[in-house]
């Protein structure tokens, strides 16, 4: 019976969660390709950059999504009669992540949307709740899948999930990301619109204040 995590995967998870490495971790070459079959390993981003933290977050998300790849946003294209996909074949199922909601950031043309779906998963070995998300392409940050955030066991996970996603969206807003166009899937645990109101209404209020100042100058 395979373990939930191979030693290299456990080392990667500790990096993603900001935990202290073990003595065994320090002796591992986490960028190596010489791992047992089925091991989720670190991958450079779409531009071939090797950022350890971002890559570890992506690897953790892929571990959680393993076995559920066919339920994630996927971009399919063809070239010279050959069909390609942004999603790999189904991996072995390790967890039962809870699907939270899906948004569409924008519609750039007929049939061209920018979806992102969010999941929540409990990692018993590390006693952490993890929020991960998936897009259909790596165009935004170099990866299809990413670690959004994590928190320890608590009485009100819904509040913690909302805070984790709020921080993630605030970081996107700081990079000039506009509010998403629509919520295409809802869930009872968290309200995507309420989180977005807290993130982007503040931006709109700042703009209103700036406009008022300009009016005063006139």
Backbone torsions as a table, in degrees:
resi	resn	phi	psi	omega
1	UNK	NA	128.3	-178.5
2	UNK	-72.5	144.4	175.1
3	UNK	-71.1	160.8	176.2
4	UNK	-61.3	-42.0	178.3
5	UNK	-126.4	132.6	165.6
6	UNK	-71.4	160.5	-179.0
7	UNK	-53.5	-41.6	179.6
8	UNK	-65.9	-36.8	179.4
9	UNK	-67.5	-41.8	178.0
10	UNK	-61.1	-38.7	177.2
11	UNK	-63.9	-40.2	178.8
12	UNK	-65.3	-41.5	179.0
13	UNK	-61.7	-41.5	179.6
14	UNK	-62.2	-36.8	176.2
15	UNK	-64.7	-47.1	-177.9
16	UNK	-60.8	-36.4	-177.3
17	UNK	-90.9	0.3	178.9
18	UNK	71.7	29.5	-179.8
19	UNK	-93.9	158.3	179.9
20	UNK	-66.4	134.8	176.8
21	UNK	-72.0	151.6	174.6
22	UNK	-84.3	169.8	177.3
23	UNK	-62.4	-34.2	177.3
24	UNK	-67.1	-39.6	179.2
25	UNK	-56.0	-42.0	-174.4
26	UNK	-65.2	-20.3	-179.9
27	UNK	-94.1	4.4	-176.7
28	UNK	-98.0	140.9	172.2
29	UNK	-93.9	94.9	-172.3
30	UNK	-73.1	-13.7	177.1
31	UNK	-92.4	-0.7	-179.1
32	UNK	-65.9	153.0	175.6
33	UNK	-101.6	-0.3	-176.4
34	UNK	-93.8	72.3	178.7
35	UNK	-122.9	161.6	177.2
36	UNK	-57.4	150.4	179.5
37	UNK	-57.4	136.5	179.9
38	UNK	90.9	-3.6	178.7
39	UNK	-74.1	133.8	172.2
40	UNK	-85.5	122.0	-175.6
41	UNK	-119.5	169.1	176.4
42	UNK	-66.2	139.6	177.0
43	UNK	-128.6	141.2	172.3
44	UNK	-67.1	162.2	-179.8
45	UNK	-77.1	-176.2	-174.7
46	UNK	-60.0	-27.0	178.5
47	UNK	-93.0	9.3	179.0
48	UNK	69.4	23.4	174.3
49	UNK	-84.0	146.4	-178.2
50	UNK	-117.4	81.5	174.0
51	UNK	-93.8	116.5	-171.6
52	UNK	-60.8	-45.9	-177.1
53	UNK	-66.0	-46.4	180.0
54	UNK	-65.2	-40.9	179.9
55	UNK	-66.3	-38.4	178.1
56	UNK	-65.7	-39.9	176.8
57	UNK	-63.4	-40.4	176.6
58	UNK	-64.1	-43.3	-179.7
59	UNK	-63.2	-41.9	178.0
60	UNK	-61.9	-43.3	178.1
61	UNK	-60.6	-40.1	179.8
62	UNK	-67.4	-33.4	175.3
63	UNK	-63.3	-43.6	-179.0
64	UNK	-68.2	-37.6	-178.9
65	UNK	-80.3	-9.5	-176.7
66	UNK	-57.2	127.7	-176.7
67	UNK	92.0	-9.3	-179.8
68	UNK	-120.1	13.1	-174.4
69	UNK	-57.0	-30.4	-178.3
70	UNK	-76.2	-3.4	178.0
71	UNK	-105.5	6.5	-176.7
72	UNK	-104.6	157.9	175.5
73	UNK	-55.1	139.0	-174.0
74	UNK	-141.2	135.8	175.1
75	UNK	-107.1	126.6	-177.5
76	UNK	-120.1	135.2	177.3
77	UNK	-145.4	166.5	179.8
78	UNK	-129.7	150.9	177.5
79	UNK	-146.0	123.4	-179.7
80	UNK	54.0	38.9	177.2
81	UNK	81.8	-0.1	179.9
82	UNK	-103.1	130.6	-178.8
83	UNK	-91.8	132.6	178.4
84	UNK	-119.4	155.9	178.2
85	UNK	-139.7	151.0	178.3
86	UNK	-81.2	-4.0	-178.5
87	UNK	-112.0	137.8	177.0
88	UNK	-77.1	177.2	174.6
89	UNK	-66.1	161.6	-179.0
90	UNK	-59.8	132.6	175.2
91	UNK	-93.6	-173.3	178.7
92	UNK	-80.3	137.0	-177.5
93	UNK	-76.2	128.7	-178.7
94	UNK	-115.8	-33.2	-174.0
95	UNK	-132.0	174.8	174.0
96	UNK	-123.2	73.6	-177.9
97	UNK	-66.1	148.7	179.5
98	UNK	-93.9	122.8	178.5
99	UNK	-73.9	127.1	-176.6
100	UNK	-93.9	-67.4	179.7
101	UNK	-163.3	168.5	176.8
102	UNK	-131.2	139.1	177.7
103	UNK	-122.0	162.0	171.5
104	UNK	-117.8	112.9	-177.5
105	UNK	-65.7	-37.7	-179.2
106	UNK	-168.2	162.6	172.3
107	UNK	-118.6	109.2	-173.5
108	UNK	-91.9	-0.9	179.2
109	UNK	171.7	170.7	179.5
110	UNK	-56.7	117.9	179.5
111	UNK	80.6	2.9	-178.9
112	UNK	-114.4	93.8	177.2
113	UNK	-109.3	171.5	-179.2
114	UNK	-124.9	77.1	-175.2
115	UNK	-79.4	153.0	170.7
116	UNK	-144.9	127.2	-178.9
117	UNK	-112.9	144.4	-174.8
118	UNK	-117.2	140.0	179.5
119	UNK	-131.3	154.3	174.6
120	UNK	-120.7	135.6	-177.6
121	UNK	-144.0	140.5	176.8
122	UNK	-95.8	128.8	177.1
123	UNK	-105.8	95.6	-174.3
124	UNK	-61.8	-35.1	-178.4
125	UNK	-63.5	-30.5	-177.1
126	UNK	-109.5	-4.7	-179.7
127	UNK	52.0	50.6	178.9
128	UNK	-134.7	141.3	166.0
129	UNK	-86.4	137.7	-176.4
130	UNK	-126.9	132.5	173.8
131	UNK	-107.2	125.7	-179.8
132	UNK	-128.2	159.6	178.2
133	UNK	-138.7	159.9	-178.6
134	UNK	-136.8	136.8	172.5
135	UNK	-116.8	173.4	-176.4
136	UNK	-90.5	-3.4	178.6
137	UNK	-154.4	162.4	179.1
138	UNK	-91.0	16.8	-172.3
139	UNK	-62.5	-31.2	-172.9
140	UNK	-78.4	-54.8	-175.1
141	UNK	-128.7	13.7	176.4
142	UNK	95.2	-8.5	179.7
143	UNK	-136.9	150.2	172.5
144	UNK	-74.9	-35.5	-173.2
145	UNK	-121.0	146.9	-175.9
146	UNK	-151.0	156.9	170.4
147	UNK	-84.6	121.9	178.7
148	UNK	-85.7	-40.8	178.8
149	UNK	172.9	179.9	-177.6
150	UNK	-155.2	162.2	178.6
151	UNK	-158.2	161.9	-177.7
152	UNK	-83.9	172.1	-178.8
153	UNK	-59.8	138.4	-176.6
154	UNK	-151.9	171.3	-179.0
155	UNK	-79.3	-27.9	-176.7
156	UNK	-124.3	74.6	-178.7
157	UNK	-61.5	-28.0	-179.9
158	UNK	-60.1	-41.8	179.4
159	UNK	-64.5	-41.4	-179.2
160	UNK	-67.7	-40.7	177.5
161	UNK	-59.1	-45.5	-179.9
162	UNK	-60.2	-42.0	180.0
163	UNK	-65.6	-40.5	179.3
164	UNK	-62.1	-46.5	-179.0
165	UNK	-68.9	-37.1	177.8
166	UNK	-60.2	-43.9	178.3
167	UNK	-62.3	-40.3	179.3
168	UNK	-63.4	-46.2	-179.8
169	UNK	-67.9	-33.0	174.9
170	UNK	-62.0	-38.2	177.6
171	UNK	-66.7	-35.3	177.1
172	UNK	-68.9	-41.7	179.1
173	UNK	-61.2	-37.1	178.5
174	UNK	-62.3	-25.1	176.5
175	UNK	-95.3	22.2	175.8
176	UNK	72.9	22.8	176.5
177	UNK	-76.9	126.4	176.8
178	UNK	-79.0	164.8	178.6
179	UNK	-61.0	147.3	-179.3
180	UNK	-62.0	158.2	-176.7
181	UNK	-77.4	-40.3	-177.7
182	UNK	-161.6	158.5	169.7
183	UNK	-98.5	121.1	-175.7
184	UNK	-99.2	-16.2	173.8
185	UNK	-141.5	136.5	-178.3
186	UNK	-112.9	164.5	173.1
187	UNK	-144.2	162.9	-177.1
188	UNK	-81.2	-21.9	-172.4
189	UNK	-71.5	-45.7	-178.3
190	UNK	-134.6	154.9	-179.7
191	UNK	-109.5	107.1	-176.8
192	UNK	-61.7	-37.4	-179.2
193	UNK	-66.0	-39.7	179.5
194	UNK	-64.6	-40.8	177.4
195	UNK	-63.6	-45.2	-179.5
196	UNK	-62.9	-36.2	177.8
197	UNK	-59.9	-42.2	-179.9
198	UNK	-66.9	-34.4	-177.1
199	UNK	-78.3	-51.7	-170.7
200	UNK	-94.9	-20.7	176.7
201	UNK	-66.6	-32.9	176.1
202	UNK	-60.3	-40.3	178.2
203	UNK	-64.5	-42.7	-179.6
204	UNK	-65.7	-37.8	177.9
205	UNK	-63.4	-40.1	178.4
206	UNK	-62.3	-41.1	179.2
207	UNK	-64.3	-40.4	178.9
208	UNK	-61.8	-40.5	179.1
209	UNK	-64.4	-40.3	178.8
210	UNK	-63.0	-41.7	179.9
211	UNK	-65.3	-38.4	178.7
212	UNK	-63.3	-39.4	179.0
213	UNK	-64.2	-40.7	178.8
214	UNK	-63.9	-39.1	178.1
215	UNK	-62.5	-39.3	179.0
216	UNK	-64.5	-38.3	-180.0
217	UNK	-63.7	-36.7	179.0
218	UNK	-66.8	NA	NA
